[in-house]
């Protein structure tokens, strides 16, 4: 995953955290479906983001068949993405407060 796509996905996830809209995920939001599926599946597996059931269903829908058919987006780095997203969420929370 290149840095530009990663940054766009982090921004998307921050916005979704504030106002979750499943339709935005399934409509593609200008992202490759495999990238959205990878991020949705990752976020469904962490407690701190929320929307676990919705994200799991979104990932399954984007994968076209569920976890058995899931493939991870090339070079997705979960720990890096998690760190970036959490930092952006903290920043968004501090600005909103």
TORTOR-872404 format. One record per residue: residue in one letter; chain; x, y, z of N, C-alpha, C in turn. Coordinates in Angstrom, 1 decimal, always signed. Layout:
% residues N
(site 'A', 'A', (X, Y, Z), (X, Y, Z), (X, Y, Z));
...
***
This chain:
% residues 97
(site 'X', 'A', (+0.9, -1.2, +0.0), (+0.0, +0.0, +0.0), (+0.9, +1.2, +0.0));
(site 'X', 'A', (+0.7, +2.1, -1.0), (+1.6, +3.3, -1.0), (+1.1, +4.3, +0.0));
(site 'X', 'A', (+1.9, +5.3, +0.3), (+1.7, +6.2, +1.4), (+0.5, +7.1, +1.1));
(site 'X', 'A', (+0.3, +7.4, -0.2), (-0.9, +8.3, -0.5), (-2.2, +7.6, -0.2));
(site 'X', 'A', (-2.3, +6.3, -0.7), (-3.5, +5.5, -0.4), (-3.7, +5.3, +1.1));
(site 'X', 'A', (-2.6, +5.0, +1.8), (-2.7, +4.9, +3.2), (-3.2, +6.1, +3.9));
(site 'X', 'A', (-2.7, +7.3, +3.5), (-3.1, +8.6, +4.1), (-4.6, +8.8, +3.8));
(site 'X', 'A', (-5.0, +8.6, +2.6), (-6.4, +8.7, +2.2), (-7.4, +7.8, +3.0));
(site 'X', 'A', (-6.9, +6.6, +3.2), (-7.7, +5.6, +4.0), (-7.8, +6.0, +5.5));
(site 'X', 'A', (-6.7, +6.5, +6.0), (-6.7, +7.0, +7.4), (-7.7, +8.1, +7.6));
(site 'X', 'A', (-7.6, +9.1, +6.7), (-8.6, +10.2, +6.7), (-10.0, +9.7, +6.6));
(site 'X', 'A', (-10.3, +8.8, +5.7), (-11.6, +8.2, +5.6), (-12.0, +7.5, +6.9));
(site 'X', 'A', (-11.2, +6.8, +7.5), (-11.5, +6.1, +8.7), (-11.7, +7.0, +9.9));
(site 'X', 'A', (-11.0, +8.1, +9.9), (-11.3, +9.1, +11.0), (-12.7, +9.7, +10.8));
(site 'X', 'A', (-13.0, +10.0, +9.5), (-14.4, +10.6, +9.3), (-15.4, +9.5, +9.6));
(site 'X', 'A', (-15.2, +8.3, +9.2), (-16.2, +7.2, +9.5), (-16.3, +7.0, +11.0));
(site 'X', 'A', (-15.3, +7.1, +11.7), (-15.3, +6.9, +13.2), (-16.3, +8.0, +13.8));
(site 'X', 'A', (-16.2, +9.2, +13.3), (-17.1, +10.2, +13.8), (-18.5, +10.1, +13.4));
(site 'X', 'A', (-18.7, +9.6, +12.2), (-20.1, +9.4, +11.7), (-20.1, +8.2, +10.7));
(site 'X', 'A', (-20.3, +7.0, +11.3), (-20.2, +5.8, +10.5), (-21.3, +5.7, +9.5));
(site 'X', 'A', (-21.0, +5.4, +8.3), (-21.9, +5.2, +7.2), (-21.5, +4.0, +6.4));
(site 'X', 'A', (-22.2, +2.9, +6.6), (-21.8, +1.7, +5.9), (-21.9, +1.8, +4.3));
(site 'X', 'A', (-22.8, +2.7, +3.9), (-22.9, +2.9, +2.4), (-21.6, +3.5, +1.8));
(site 'X', 'A', (-20.9, +4.3, +2.6), (-19.7, +4.9, +2.1), (-18.6, +3.9, +1.9));
(site 'X', 'A', (-18.6, +2.8, +2.7), (-17.7, +1.7, +2.5), (-18.0, +0.9, +1.3));
(site 'X', 'A', (-19.3, +0.5, +1.2), (-19.7, -0.4, +0.1), (-19.8, +0.3, -1.2));
(site 'X', 'A', (-19.9, +1.7, -1.2), (-19.9, +2.4, -2.5), (-18.5, +2.6, -3.1));
(site 'X', 'A', (-17.5, +2.3, -2.3), (-16.2, +2.3, -2.8), (-15.4, +3.6, -2.3));
(site 'X', 'A', (-16.1, +4.7, -2.2), (-15.5, +5.9, -1.8), (-14.2, +6.3, -2.5));
(site 'X', 'A', (-14.1, +5.8, -3.7), (-12.9, +6.1, -4.5), (-11.7, +5.3, -4.2));
(site 'X', 'A', (-11.8, +4.2, -3.4), (-10.7, +3.3, -3.1), (-10.8, +2.0, -3.8));
(site 'X', 'A', (-9.7, +1.3, -4.0), (-9.8, -0.1, -4.5), (-10.6, -0.9, -3.5));
(site 'X', 'A', (-11.5, -1.8, -4.0), (-12.3, -2.6, -3.1), (-11.5, -3.5, -2.2));
(site 'X', 'A', (-10.4, -4.0, -2.7), (-9.5, -4.9, -1.8), (-8.9, -4.1, -0.7));
(site 'X', 'A', (-8.6, -2.8, -0.9), (-8.0, -1.9, +0.1), (-9.0, -1.7, +1.2));
(site 'X', 'A', (-10.3, -1.4, +0.8), (-11.4, -1.1, +1.8), (-11.7, -2.4, +2.5));
(site 'X', 'A', (-11.7, -3.5, +1.8), (-12.0, -4.8, +2.5), (-10.9, -5.1, +3.5));
(site 'X', 'A', (-9.6, -4.9, +3.2), (-8.5, -5.1, +4.1), (-8.6, -4.3, +5.3));
(site 'X', 'A', (-8.9, -3.0, +5.1), (-9.0, -2.1, +6.3), (-10.2, -2.4, +7.1));
(site 'X', 'A', (-11.4, -2.7, +6.5), (-12.6, -3.1, +7.2), (-12.4, -4.3, +8.0));
(site 'X', 'A', (-11.7, -5.3, +7.4), (-11.5, -6.6, +8.2), (-10.5, -6.3, +9.3));
(site 'X', 'A', (-9.5, -5.5, +9.1), (-8.6, -5.2, +10.2), (-9.3, -4.5, +11.3));
(site 'X', 'A', (-10.1, -3.4, +11.0), (-10.7, -2.6, +12.0), (-11.8, -3.5, +12.7));
(site 'X', 'A', (-12.4, -4.4, +12.1), (-13.4, -5.3, +12.7), (-12.7, -6.1, +13.8));
(site 'X', 'A', (-11.4, -6.3, +13.7), (-10.7, -7.1, +14.6), (-10.1, -6.4, +15.8));
(site 'X', 'A', (-10.3, -5.1, +15.9), (-9.8, -4.3, +17.0), (-10.9, -3.7, +17.8));
(site 'X', 'A', (-10.8, -3.6, +19.1), (-11.9, -3.1, +19.9), (-12.0, -1.6, +19.9));
(site 'X', 'A', (-10.9, -1.0, +19.8), (-10.8, +0.5, +20.0), (-11.5, +1.3, +18.9));
(site 'X', 'A', (-11.8, +0.7, +17.7), (-12.4, +1.5, +16.6), (-13.9, +1.5, +16.7));
(site 'X', 'A', (-14.5, +0.3, +17.1), (-15.9, +0.2, +17.2), (-16.5, -0.3, +15.8));
(site 'X', 'A', (-17.8, -0.4, +15.8), (-18.5, -0.8, +14.5), (-18.1, -2.2, +14.1));
(site 'X', 'A', (-17.7, -3.0, +15.0), (-17.1, -4.3, +14.7), (-18.0, -5.2, +13.7));
(site 'X', 'A', (-19.3, -5.4, +14.1), (-20.2, -6.2, +13.3), (-20.4, -5.6, +11.9));
(site 'X', 'A', (-20.6, -4.3, +11.9), (-20.8, -3.7, +10.6), (-19.6, -3.8, +9.7));
(site 'X', 'A', (-18.4, -3.6, +10.2), (-17.2, -3.7, +9.4), (-16.9, -5.1, +9.0));
(site 'X', 'A', (-17.2, -6.1, +9.8), (-17.1, -7.5, +9.4), (-18.0, -7.8, +8.2));
(site 'X', 'A', (-19.2, -7.3, +8.3), (-20.2, -7.6, +7.2), (-19.7, -6.8, +5.9));
(site 'X', 'A', (-19.2, -5.6, +6.1), (-18.7, -4.9, +4.9), (-17.6, -5.6, +4.3));
(site 'X', 'A', (-16.6, -6.1, +5.1), (-15.5, -6.8, +4.5), (-15.9, -8.0, +3.8));
(site 'X', 'A', (-16.9, -8.8, +4.4), (-17.4, -10.0, +3.7), (-18.0, -9.6, +2.4));
(site 'X', 'A', (-18.8, -8.6, +2.4), (-19.5, -8.1, +1.1), (-18.5, -7.7, +0.1));
(site 'X', 'A', (-17.5, -6.9, +0.5), (-16.4, -6.5, -0.5), (-15.6, -7.6, -1.0));
(site 'X', 'A', (-15.4, -8.7, -0.1), (-14.6, -9.8, -0.5), (-15.4, -10.8, -1.4));
(site 'X', 'A', (-16.7, -10.6, -1.4), (-17.5, -11.4, -2.3), (-17.7, -12.8, -1.8));
(site 'X', 'A', (-17.6, -13.0, -0.5), (-17.8, -14.4, +0.0), (-17.3, -14.6, +1.4));
(site 'X', 'A', (-16.8, -13.6, +2.1), (-16.5, -13.8, +3.5), (-15.0, -14.1, +3.7));
(site 'X', 'A', (-14.7, -14.4, +4.9), (-13.3, -14.5, +5.4), (-12.5, -15.6, +4.6));
(site 'X', 'A', (-13.2, -16.6, +4.2), (-12.5, -17.7, +3.5), (-11.9, -17.2, +2.2));
(site 'X', 'A', (-12.5, -16.1, +1.6), (-12.1, -15.6, +0.3), (-11.3, -14.3, +0.5));
(site 'X', 'A', (-11.1, -13.9, +1.7), (-10.4, -12.6, +2.0), (-8.9, -12.7, +1.6));
(site 'X', 'A', (-8.5, -11.6, +0.9), (-7.1, -11.5, +0.6), (-6.7, -10.1, +1.1));
(site 'X', 'A', (-5.5, -10.0, +1.6), (-5.0, -8.8, +2.2), (-4.5, -7.9, +1.0));
(site 'X', 'A', (-4.7, -6.6, +1.1), (-4.2, -5.7, +0.2), (-2.6, -5.8, +0.2));
(site 'X', 'A', (-2.0, -5.8, -0.9), (-0.5, -5.9, -1.0), (+0.2, -4.8, -0.1));
(site 'X', 'A', (+1.1, -5.2, +0.7), (+1.9, -4.4, +1.5), (+1.2, -3.6, +2.6));
(site 'X', 'A', (+0.0, -4.1, +3.0), (-0.7, -3.5, +4.1), (+0.0, -3.8, +5.4));
(site 'X', 'A', (+0.3, -2.8, +6.1), (+1.0, -3.0, +7.4), (+0.1, -2.6, +8.5));
(site 'X', 'A', (-0.5, -3.7, +9.2), (-1.5, -3.4, +10.2), (-1.0, -2.5, +11.3));
(site 'X', 'A', (+0.2, -2.8, +11.8), (+0.7, -2.0, +13.0), (+0.9, -0.6, +12.6));
(site 'X', 'A', (+1.5, -0.3, +11.4), (+1.7, +1.0, +11.0), (+0.3, +1.8, +10.8));
(site 'X', 'A', (-0.6, +1.1, +10.1), (-1.9, +1.7, +9.9), (-2.6, +2.0, +11.2));
(site 'X', 'A', (-2.5, +1.1, +12.2), (-3.1, +1.2, +13.5), (-2.5, +2.5, +14.2));
(site 'X', 'A', (-1.2, +2.6, +14.2), (-0.6, +3.7, +14.8), (-1.0, +5.0, +14.2));
(site 'X', 'A', (-1.0, +5.1, +12.9), (-1.4, +6.3, +12.2), (-2.8, +6.7, +12.5));
(site 'X', 'A', (-3.7, +5.7, +12.4), (-5.1, +6.0, +12.6), (-5.4, +6.4, +14.1));
(site 'X', 'A', (-4.8, +5.7, +15.0), (-5.0, +6.1, +16.4), (-4.5, +7.5, +16.7));
(site 'X', 'A', (-3.3, +7.9, +16.1), (-2.8, +9.2, +16.3), (-3.7, +10.3, +15.7));
(site 'X', 'A', (-4.3, +10.0, +14.5), (-5.2, +10.9, +13.9), (-6.5, +11.0, +14.7));
(site 'X', 'A', (-7.0, +9.9, +15.2), (-8.2, +9.9, +16.0), (-8.0, +10.7, +17.3));
(site 'X', 'A', (-6.8, +10.6, +17.9), (-6.5, +11.4, +19.1), (-6.5, +12.9, +18.8));
(site 'X', 'A', (-5.9, +13.2, +17.6), (-5.8, +14.6, +17.2), (-7.3, +15.1, +16.9));
(site 'X', 'A', (-8.1, +14.3, +16.3), (-9.4, +14.8, +16.0), (-10.2, +15.0, +17.3));
(site 'X', 'A', (-10.0, +14.1, +18.2), (-10.7, +14.2, +19.5), (-10.2, +15.5, +20.3));
(site 'X', 'A', (-8.9, +15.8, +20.2), (-8.4, +17.0, +20.9), (-8.9, +18.3, +20.2));
(site 'X', 'A', (-9.1, +18.3, +18.9), (-9.6, +19.5, +18.2), (-11.1, +19.7, +18.5));
(site 'X', 'A', (-11.8, +18.5, +18.6), (-13.2, +18.6, +18.9), (-13.6, +19.1, +20.3));
(site 'X', 'A', (-12.6, +18.8, +21.2), (-12.9, +19.1, +22.6), (-12.7, +20.6, +23.0));
***
